[in-house]
Amino acid sequence: MATGRTHRPASRSRGIPEATVARLPLYLRALTGLSERSVPTVSSEELAAAAGVNSAKLRKDFSYLGSYGTRGVGYDVEYLVYQISRELGLTQDWPVVIVGIGNLGAALANYGGFASRGFRVAALIDADPAMAGKPVAGIPVQHSDELEKIISDNGVSIGVIATPAGAAQPVCDRLVAAGVTSILNFAPTVLTVPDGVDVRKVDLSIELQILAFHEQRKAGEEAAAADGAHPAAVHRGDSAEQGPDGDVPAVMPA
């Protein structure tokens, strides 16, 4: 069985923009839902609505994959599932280690979607000696002293950090030194990594703060409307914040 250590995604060499890569999982999720309902084909408009993007952007994204659909018929659902899965590297086995088995780490370990999406939790690792041997999601937790050996034995190239902020950078350094080249960081801190190592950051507090911003803006618009002001005046200048695709830039990985 192939592992993450022996293959790198083809998207960079094929020149697929990062913004498109970020949307491919959205399309795959929508397509997987259609496939589970035995829907054979889907139009760009229907798929775009399900993925939460506009249809013109979807068609452009798919053009990078060499998939253009059939006029009057749409896209073949099963073929697109395979095509996007292959582009994302999900047609093979990716062993993953999760470091930090507190509440969040345990929740990630219990997430049932890894296996169906091409990922295998190879090990759960924690620095607390009391956690060693304790089963979480049917997998015994291993002590962090074994981290390097675990990575080597399992050919791991993807690590998930769910530790407290203060422990995240030392854990990151050990993962990278052991050969991990992609990290998903749930710790509330920015990691420093060398060139060639990819980091994606998931910060729930930041996402909530962004939602709070939008709630505040909506409240301001409602107040302005009640006072008779034009709503556009409340958020004048938004266009200057838009990205190249016309979207307000999303929170980018660290």
N, C-alpha and C positions, 0 to 999 in steps of 0.2 A: 504494500500500500504506500502510495506517495505521501510525503510529509511536507510541512511548510518549509523545512530546511532545504529542500531540493528544487524549489520552484519559486519564481518571483512573478507577480502579476504582469500581464503584458500591456496594461493600459498606458504606462509611461512611454514604452518604446513605440507604441502606436499613436502617440500624440493626442490622447483623449484628455480634454481639459479637466482640471480638478473639480470644477463645478458640476460637470457631467458625471464624473465618478461618484460624487456625493449624492446625486439623484438616482443612480442605478439601483441602490437598495430599495428606494421608494417604489420604483417600477416593479422590482422583483416581488415585493410584498403584495402589491396589488395584483400582479399576474398570478402569484401563487394562490391567492383567494379565488380568482377566476378558474384556475385549473382545478381546484378542489370542488368547484361547482360544475365541473365538466363543460365549461364554456369554451368552444373551439376557437373562436376568433373575437377580436375586439378592435373597435375603431380607435384612432388616435385621440378623439375627443373623449370617449368613454374612459380610456386608460388614463388620460391626463387628469380628468376629474377625480378618478379614484386615487391617483398619486398626489393630487394637490398642486399640480403645475398647469401651465397653459399648453395647449396642443402644439403650437408652433415650436415651443422649446423642446417638447417631447420628440417631435419629428427630427429636429436638429440633433438632439442627443443620440437618437437611434441611427442617424446617418453616420456617426462616428463608428458605430458597430457594423456598418454595412447592411443595415436592415431598413428597408423602405416601405414595407407593407405592400398590399395589393389594392389598387383603386377599386372602390365599391365593395371590397371584402374586409379590408383591415389587416391586422397583424395576427399571425398564427400564435396562439397563446403558448402552447407547449414548446414551440421552437424558440420563442423569446425567453421563456424561463431558462431553457438550456443555454441560449446565447449569452444572457446576462450573467448566469451562474458561472459560466466558463470565463467570462471577462473578469469577474470578481474573484476568480480563483476558488470557487466553491464546489467544483466538481472533484475535489480531492479532500484528503483528511488534513486538517490543521490542528495539531495539538496545542493546547493553551494551558498555561498555569495561572492560577489566581493566588495572589499574595495578599494576605490580610483577611482572616476569616472571622471578622466581627459580624455585626448584623448585616451590613451591606454585602460583604464577601460571601456570607452564607446564602443570602438571597440570590446572588449571582450564580452560586454553585447549584442552587435548586431550580434555576431557570431552565425550562424544558426545551427552549428553542435552539440551543447550541447544535445538537446532533443533526437536526433536520436542515441546518443551514451550513453544514460543512465544517463544524468545529467540534473538537473532542476535548473535554476537560481532562488533561493528563494528570494534573496534580493540584492539590490544595495545600498552601504553605502558610504557616503562621509562626511568629517568634515566641509565642507563649508555650512553654513546655507542657503546661496543663492541657493544651489542645492536641498534643501529639497523640495520634492513634484514634482520636475521636472521629466517628463517621459523620460526615455532612453530605447529604444527598447521596448516600451510599459510598462515598469516597473517604478513606481515612486521611485525616489531616497529617501532614508531615512537617517536621520542624525546619525552620529557615536555615539551619546549619547544613541541610542537605540540598539547598537550592541549586548550586552549580551542578551537582551530580544528577539531580532530577532533570535539569534542562538538557544535559548531555545525553542521558540515557533515553530520553523521549524525543530528541530532535526538535525541541521547542524553539520557535522563532517569534511567538506572540505571547506577551505577558500582560496580565491585568493586575493593576495596583489598586487595592482597596484598603490601604493602610491609613492611619492618621497622617496629617500633613507632615509632621516632623520626621517620620520614618520613610516618606515616599522617595526622596532623592537618594538616600543610601541604598534602598531597595532597587531603584532604577539603575544605579551605577553597577550593582552586582548583576542584575539581569543583562545589561549591555555587555559587561565584561565576560559573561558566560555565553554570549552569542545571540541573545535576543535582539531582533532588529525592528520589532513593532511593539508598541506599548499602548494600552488603553488605560488612561489614568483617571480614576475616580477620586483621588485624594485632592483636597482643596488647596492645591499649590501648583505652581508652574515648574515643570521639570526641565533641566538642562541636559541635552543629549548631544552626542557627536553627529557629524554628518553621516548620512546613511541610515539613521535610526528615525523611524516615523512615530510620532506621538499624537494620539487623539485624546482630547480632554473632555470629560463629562463632568460638569459642575452644576448640580441641581440648584444651588443658591443663585448662581448667575442667571439661569433660565427663569427662575421665579422673579428676579429683579427686572428682567426684560419684560415679563408679563405685567409687573407692577407699573413700569413705565407706560405701557400701552393702556392700562386701566386709567392711569392718571390723565393721559392724553384724551381718552374718550370722555372722561368726566369734564375736562376742560372744554371740549367741543360742545358737550351738552349744555354747559353753563353759558358758553358764548352764544349758542343758539337761543337759549332762553332770554338772553339779554339783547337779541336781535343782531349780533355780529355775524359776519360770514364765517362759517366753520373753517374755510381754507386759511384764514388769517391766523388761526390758532397754531397751525403747524407749517407755516410758510418756511420754505427752504428745505423741505424733505427731499426734494429731487436731488439736491446736492449730496445727499447721503447715499444715494442709490449706487449699486454696483453696476458692472458692465452689462449684466443681463436685465437691468431694470428693477432688481430686487434690493430691498434694504439688506446690506451685508449681514450674513448670519454670524454667530459667534464662531470664530475660527479656532482650530486646535492650537494648543500651546506649542 
